[in-house]
Amino acid sequence: MFKALSVETRVRIIEILKNKGPLGAKKIAEMIGVTPAAISQHLRTLRHVGLVRSQRRGYWIPYKIDEKAMEDCRSKMNQVCSCGHGPTHVVMMKRSGRRSVESLERYKKQLEAELKKVNLRLKELEGGKKA
């Protein structure tokens, strides 16, 4: 999974699918500015690691984010995060007696920003269910 996400084009594909919803390889290629064949290869890799799914609809094959896989990815990234912040960092600060108010304040702001994104995404998903 980490190897798949180490390629900038694949990260851009994930961002596009996250923001635009299901799209075909040709449309993604137009948005990124590379050939559909190149996008197809990147999508194959992302499908292989389980981050995107596809289901043929006649001649069109829409690709979309696998939300559960993305959540698993986020969880794994948080476990190995080297930024020095996160649940493990907070526990270690308590055990060692070192407390960095500035560090915790920065972490708090990061969490608040992430929570805003999650809440917006939830509203989008809930709006899609009602439609």
N, C-alpha and C positions, 0 to 999 in steps of 0.2 A: 504494500500500500504506500509506504513512504517513497519507494522508488518510483511508483506511478505518479505521485504528486510532486516529484522533484523536477518535472518538466513544466515550464511556464505555460505552454500551450494547453496542457491538460488542466491546469489550475484555472485558466481562462475559460475553458469549456465548462468546468464545474460552475464557475461564477455565472456564466450565461444561462445555463440550464436552471440554476437556482433562481435567477431573476426573471427569466422569460418563460419558464415551464418547458414542456416537451417540444423538441425541435428535431428536424431531420438534419443529416450530415451536411447537406448542401447549404442550408440556411446558416448553420453554425460556421461553415467554411467562409461564407460571404461576410459574416460578422467579424471574423478573426482576420480574414485576408490571406488565407492559405487554400490549397486545393482540397476539394472534397475527399480525394484519395488519402491525403495526409490526415485529415480529420477522422476519416474512417479508421485509420490505424490507431490514432489516439483513443478513439471511442472503444475500439476493441480492447485496448489495454485497460481502460477504465471499467469496462464490462467484466473483464477477466478478474479484476480485484474486487468487483462487486459494488463499485461506487455509483455506476449508472446501470439502468435497465433499458431494454427495448422490447417492443412487441410489434411485429409486422402488421400493417394495415393496408392490405393490397400491395401496391408498389412502394408505399411510403413506410419508412421505419422511424418512428419518433423515439428519441432518446430522452430519458428523464432521470433525475436524481433518485437514488434509493435512499430515502430518508433514514431508515434504520441503520444502514451501512454508514451513512454520514455521521450519525450520532455515535456509532461505535468508533469511527475514526476520530471524532472529537475527543472521546473518552481516552483513547490510546494516546493521542497527542498530549492531553493534559497530564497523563501519567509520566510521560518522558520529557515534558517541557523543561527546557534548560534555561528559562528566563528567570528562574529563582523565585517565582511566585506560584501560588497554588496551594492546595490543602497541605501537601507535604511540607512546603516552605513554612507555612504558618505554624504547624506542629513543631518543626525543628526550632523555630524562633522561641517558642514557649519552653521547650526542653532546655535549650542552651542559655536561657535567660536574656538573650539578645533581643531587643525590641527596637525595631526601626519604624517609628511613626510615619516617616515620609514614605518608606517602602510600602507599608500597609495602606496608606492613603492612595498611593498610585494604583495599587492592586484593587482597592475599592472602586476607584473610578473606572478601571478596566472592566470590572464585573458589572457595574451599573450600565456602561455602554453596551456590553454584551446582552444584558437583560433587556434593554430597549430594543435591540435587534430581534431578540427572541419574541418579545411581545408583539412587535410589528408583524413578524412572520406568522404568529398564531392568529392575529386578526385577519391576515390575508387568507390563511387556510380556512378559518371559520367562515369568512365571506364566500369562499368558493363552495363550501358545503351547502350554504343557503341558496345559492343561485340555481 
